[in-house]
């Protein structure tokens, strides 16, 4: 397992301390944050690919369609 040193601002340290009990400690909280950040990035990339394919097949979506999708999927 790799080891990393992270310097945190006071506000970030306070967030980490607040969340640590919920996720099993500071290290587990940071691991969970990385996993969630990666999953969020994967979702954004998948949406971008979907919209690009849609635009190729059907033309670009109109703003109303994008707003409806954003609301429906909580984006």
Legacy VTK file of the C-alpha trace (Angstrom):
# vtk DataFile Version 3.0
C-alpha trace
ASCII
DATASET POLYDATA
POINTS 75 float
0.000 0.000 0.000
1.315 3.429 -0.942
1.656 6.111 1.660
0.924 9.791 1.050
1.241 12.929 3.095
-1.531 15.482 2.724
-1.373 19.016 4.053
-4.806 20.335 4.918
-6.100 23.807 5.567
-7.776 24.182 8.951
-11.231 24.097 7.351
-10.418 20.863 5.526
-8.962 19.311 8.669
-12.155 20.167 10.526
-14.214 18.524 7.786
-12.025 15.438 7.976
-12.371 15.250 11.748
-16.141 15.657 11.475
-16.472 12.897 8.879
-13.890 10.461 10.260
-16.213 8.780 12.792
-18.768 8.089 10.049
-16.279 6.371 7.753
-14.036 4.512 10.182
-11.238 6.998 10.689
-9.331 9.643 8.808
-7.609 7.291 6.371
-10.852 5.532 5.460
-12.562 8.894 5.036
-9.888 10.021 2.583
-10.112 6.710 0.703
-13.888 7.058 0.485
-13.523 10.640 -0.750
-11.157 9.490 -3.512
-13.519 6.690 -4.537
-16.475 9.074 -4.639
-14.521 11.678 -6.583
-13.458 9.032 -9.117
-17.040 7.762 -9.440
-18.292 11.317 -9.953
-15.667 11.883 -12.649
-16.630 8.594 -14.333
-20.293 9.682 -14.377
-19.394 13.050 -15.876
-17.270 11.425 -18.577
-20.048 8.923 -19.370
-22.578 11.748 -19.656
-20.254 13.708 -21.892
-19.754 10.673 -24.141
-23.519 10.078 -24.216
-24.213 13.686 -25.208
-21.521 13.590 -27.897
-23.010 10.402 -29.361
-26.489 11.907 -29.178
-25.288 15.017 -30.999
-23.707 12.871 -33.729
-26.872 10.820 -34.195
-29.632 13.358 -33.578
-28.017 16.768 -33.629
-27.197 18.787 -30.533
-29.756 18.694 -27.734
-31.676 21.882 -27.134
-31.310 23.716 -23.850
-34.721 22.584 -22.596
-33.772 18.932 -23.115
-30.493 19.417 -21.256
-32.250 21.205 -18.375
-34.836 18.418 -18.170
-32.111 15.749 -18.054
-30.159 17.686 -15.431
-33.226 17.959 -13.244
-34.236 14.336 -13.781
-30.789 12.943 -12.987
-29.788 15.443 -10.316
-26.885 16.941 -12.235
LINES 1 76
75 0 1 2 3 4 5 6 7 8 9 10 11 12 13 14 15 16 17 18 19 20 21 22 23 24 25 26 27 28 29 30 31 32 33 34 35 36 37 38 39 40 41 42 43 44 45 46 47 48 49 50 51 52 53 54 55 56 57 58 59 60 61 62 63 64 65 66 67 68 69 70 71 72 73 74
